[in-house]
Amino acid sequence: TIVNRGQGDAIAKLFEHLGVSAQFIQSGMGTASESIRDILGIEDNRKDVVISLVKEESIEDIKKELNAFFLINKRNKGVGFSIPMDSIIGVKVYQFLSNTL
């Protein structure tokens, strides 16, 4: 999930309530030039990138909550997307990600 700077913690807490066990927040920077940002009305290109490890059966609930977060306030803007994880290495990593550690 990519959101405006300062909103990453709110997204992480929202997802935590939905049972997401592992999340990482990293600072990011948008790539649009200043002239493009002016045209689009975007003042700040600083972003928070929230990487969340989500069980497949939770994705629809998370999408609904994320959509509600974006609709609740005009300042809440961002994009959420998911990428399937094909495999992981290590028993401890699997136990951590599956909440069985």
N, C-alpha and C positions, 0 to 999 in steps of 0.2 A: 504494500500500500504506500503510495506517495502522497504526502499531504504538505500543507504549508508549514514552515518552521514553527515549532512550538505546539503542534497538534499531535505529534507522534505519541506522547505519553497518553493522551486521551484515547487514541486508537488502541494502544496496547492494553489499557485497562478495559476497554469495551470488549476486546477479543478475549481477554483473560476471563471475564465473566461468562464467556461462551465456551470455556474449557480448553482454550489454546494453551499448550504447555510450554512452548518455547518461542520467544520473540526477541528480536534484536532491532535496536533503533540506531540509525546512522544518519549523519548530516549529509545532505546532497545539495546540488546546485543545478537549476534549470539551464537549458542550453540555448534558449531563444535570445536573440540580440535585443538590445535596448529599444531599437525602433519597432521591432515586432511586438515586444511587451507593451509599448505605448499604444499600438494599434489595438491590441487585445485587452487593454486596460489592466494589465498585470503589473503591479508595482514592485513586487519583491520576487526574486527567483530563487531564494533560499528555501530548501525543502527538508523534510524529515522522511527518510525511507524506513518503513517498518517491515521487517522480514519476519513472517510468522509461519510456523510449521503447523499446518492444519490437517485434521483428518478429513478425508473426502466426504464423509457423511455430514460434516458440519459446514461445508462451503455455502450451501443455500441459506442457512440461518445467518451466517456471517455477512453474506451479500445483502440481506434484508436490513441488518443492523447498520451496516456501513452506509447503505442508501439513506436510512433514517438520519444518521449522523450528518450526512451532507445536506439534507433537506432542512434540518432543524435551525440552521443559522447560515446566512449568506457568506460568512467568512470561512465556513467549513467547505473547503474545496480540495479535490484530489482525485486519485484514480486507484482502484484496486484491481488486481488481477491474480490469477493463480497459474502455477506451472506444476504439472505432475512430477512427483519424485519417483523415479524408476527403481532405484535401489539405494541402499546404504551399506556401509561397511562397519562391522563390529557389533558384538552382542550388547555392550554397554550403551552404544549410541542408539540401537534399536530400543532398548529398555527405557532410556531417557525420553525418546520421542513418543513412545507408546504409553507413557505414564506408569510403567511397571517397575521402575528403579527404586 
